[in-house]
């Protein structure tokens, strides 16, 4: 029997193509369609997944970038159609760029997702910056401690750091123990702060009869003490550790996690939990409004993967934060740290970051005038 030939093209058909064509014709007859057109139509070819690019905001400096960059490499290998670009900066510097991009074109966000501290997360709520996450489709959300889940579902926590005192062991004559040491004359000219560090004002207000909603006592104190106490202001983590280790300044208030990373790298620093309590600072993963549907899907999947014990645990190990996933085991090293002790956790100050977000613009102006402008 001679090989069958496709009458429309003159091409010889293989046995497999004949059987496929016959099946298509029978199906077409059953549906009332043209059997010839069905039999000779080109076979269906599965399309390759569309290319998707996602820009991820990560914290700048040292070990803060380790887990996100390792995750990027792993995820891109597992999803060849996805590319992840890393934007590394502090939330203080990078978030205003996100706001500017949103104002210029809300369909072209500056970043598509990322890591954001509690203050920036609250500010993003006010700016309508975040997409609502589908907690129901996040497979790992069930293992996340309730304290890390946001009521509006605009993001979900991956860990929590804390703010205390950090000092250079070779630069102070007396170990600082209290928030009050930040304005103690014994440390005059030895302080450095990250720019717009309202937490120092909050501590001064709280210990002098005020609170987060009544910051006047704190502003009054720093208006009087800024020139005597503060040596310099920094704007990045690399600059921060340099200032603290090269003799420029020897005392500050900053994150347990970042300070521990610097110590691991050989910096002669030590973290102290203030006698009055440290300040809790959760870190959230968020997807940004304005993403394409494909970017939204990828961002949701990235967040879900980052919440697994493996990656959440990796974030804990490199950032020295309390993990959000209840299945992550605490390393013995962390169990010995003062910042991880139950007494420390129970006595953490937990500011209302919605209050902070609403007041931060005013506080920044006051910082420029009453703190930075007096140094």
Secondary structure, DSSP 8 states (H G I E B T S, - for coil): ----B-TTT--B--HHHHHHHHHHHHHHHHHT--HHHHHHS----------EEEEEEEE-SGGGGHHHHHHHHHHHHH-TTEEEEEEEE-HHHHHHHHHHHHHH-TTS-S-SEEEEEHHHHHHHHHTT-B----GGG-TTGGGB-GGGB-TT-S-EEEEEEEEEEEEETTT-SS---SGGGGG-GGGTT-EEEETT-HHHHHHHHHTTT-BTTB-HHHHHHHHHHHHHHEEEEESSHHHHHHHHHTTS--EEEEEHHHHHHHHHTT--EEEE--TT--EEEEEEEEEBTT--HHHHHHHHHHHHHHTSHHHHHHHHHHHT-EESBTT----HHHHTSGGGSHHHHHT-B---HHHHHHHHHHHHHHIIIIIGGG-
